[in-house]
Amino acid sequence: MDKVQTLNDTRATLLQTGLKLFAEQGYNGTGIKEIVDAAGVPKGSFYNYFKSKEDFGAEVIAHYATCFGNTWSQYFAEGPEQPLGALRYTYERMISYHEQCAVKAGCLLGNFAAEMSESSDLCRVTLQEVVFSWRKRFVSYLRKAQADGTVRNDLSAEQLADFFWNAWEGALLRMKIERSTAPVRACVDLMFDHFFLPQ
């Protein structure tokens, strides 16, 4: 294995470890030593890959977005062709994932937004870019569903996507508080069985 591959592997291991620990403990509740120990990497070498913990946090957000985007693509490929059905299928799969997790960590983006938006412009801007990317993809499916008559047209696809995102993130917070997926289940049922449908 060449040196570049080793560096890339170590960097990926640190990002994946950071993602897991930040999701479970939060950014401020997780120290660099804890991350490198869990990753099996010497603490001194952390700064060979990342300029600071803040820089690492922004990279973890981007890494999470890439992983989530790949998972979303997989769900869309597995789900029904009808756009609204495809969207619902992806969220049903996410709920199933949360049901299998002993720790109800919620959404890393929402957790970071609550914890870091005021203290780190780098993380805030990274979060904004990731959310915008999610919104663009969600909107594209809603527009297709509006075109085929299965989603209401009295509100724009952007308005519908934003309202869903806000409701979903709030439901994820309640999931953490209640340690139950009932809030996210209720959110998805209400949105897809009522709110999105033609009035």
N, C-alpha and C positions, 0 to 999 in steps of 0.2 A: 504494500500500500504506500503510495507516494505521500509526501509531506502535505501537499495541498488537500488531498482527500482526507487526511487525518485532521487537519485544521477545520475543514468543512464539517466532518463528523462530530468533532468536539463542540463546535459552535451550535450545531443542530441539537446536540444532547443538552446543552445549557438552555437553549430556548424552550425545548420541550419540558425540561425540569422546571424552569421558571413559570411556564404556563400552568403546570399542575399546581405548584405551590402558591402562586398568586391567586388562582381560582379558589383554592381551599382556605388560604390565610390572609389574602389581600396583599397589596403592594407594600404598605408600611409595616405589615406584620411579618414580612419575610426579609431576612438579611442575606447579604451576598454570601457569607460563610455557609449559611444553611443551604443555599442554592448549589454552591460548588461541592459541598460535602455530599449532597444527594446525587449530584451528577458524577461524582468521582473525579473531580478536576481540582488541581491545586489552586488555592485562592489567588495566588500571585498571577496566574495565567489568565484569570478572568479578564483583565484589562488588555490582554492581547487581542481580544475579540470585541470588547465593548468599551466605549470611552468612560462610561459612568453607569450607575444603576438606573438613572433616568433614561439614558440611551438604550439600555437593556430593556427597560419597561416598554418603550416605544417599539422596539424590535419584537418583543413578545406579542404585542397587540397585532402587529403586521403578520407575525407567524400564525397567530390564532385565526386571523382573517383568511389566510391562505388555506389552512387546514379546514376551516368551516366552509369555505368556498368549494373545496374539493368534495367534502361530504354532501353539501347541498346539490352539487352536480350529480353525484351518485344517486341521491334520493329522487331528483327530477328524472333521471334515466330509468329508475325503477317504477316510478309512479305512472298514473294515467296520462294520456295525451292531452285531455281537456285541461286548459290552463288553471282554472280555479281548483279542479280536482288535484292537479299536480302540486299546487301550493299547499293545499290542505294536507296532502300526503306527507310533504316534507315536515310539517309541524307535528303531525301525528308521530312521525319517526323520532322527532326531537323529544316529544313527551315520553315516548317509550324509553329513550336513552336516560332521561332524568329519573324515570321510575326505577331503573336498574342501579342507579348510583346511591350508595349509602349516604354520601355527603351531598346535600342539595346546594351545590355551589352557585347555581344560577348562570348568568351570562357574564363572561369576562369583560365584555365591552361595557355593560351596565355597571359592573363593579368598579371598573377603572374610572368610568365617567363620574361616579359618585365620589371616588377617593382622590382623583388626580386632576380633574379639570381646572380647579382653581390654583393648584400649586405647580403645574407643569404645562407650559404652552406646547412643548414638543409632544407630550402624550395627548393633549387636547386636540391638536391638529391631526395627529395620526388617527385618533378615534373618529374625528369628523370625516376624514377621507374614507375610512372603512365603512362607516354608517352610510355615507353617500353612495358607495359602491353597492352595498346591500339594497338600498332604496331603489337604485337604478334597475337592478335585476328584478326586484319585486314588482316595480311599476310596469316593467315590460310584460309580465305575465298578467297583471290586472288589465292592461290595455287590450291584450288578446281576448281576455274574458269579457271585457266590455263589448268588444267587436262581435263576439259570438252570442251576446245577449244574456250571459249568465251572471254578469256583475252590473250593478246599478250605474247609470250614466249621469245622475244628477250631481255627483261629486267627481272631481278629477281623480285619475289613478294615483296622482301624487298625494292628494288629500287622504285618500283611502289608505294608502301605504303608511303615511305618517301616523294616522290614527291607530292603525294596527300596531305599529312599532311601539308607540307610547303605551298602549294597553298591554302588549306582550311583555315589555320590560317591567311594568308595574306588577303584572302577574308573576313574573319571575322573582321579584322581591318578596311578594307574599308567599311564594313557594318556599323561599329560604326561611321566612319567619315561622311558617306553619309546618315546615318539614313535610310537605305534602304536595303532590302534583295537581291536586284538585283546582287551585286557582288557574293554572295554565290550561288545564282541560276545559274549564268554564270559559276562559277567554277565547280559545279556538272554536268551541261550539257556538258561542254567541256571534263571533265574527263571521264564520263561514255558513252558519245556518240562518242568520238574520241580517247582520249589518251589511255584508257585501252584496246581498241579493237585491234584484230589481225591486223598487218600491211600488 
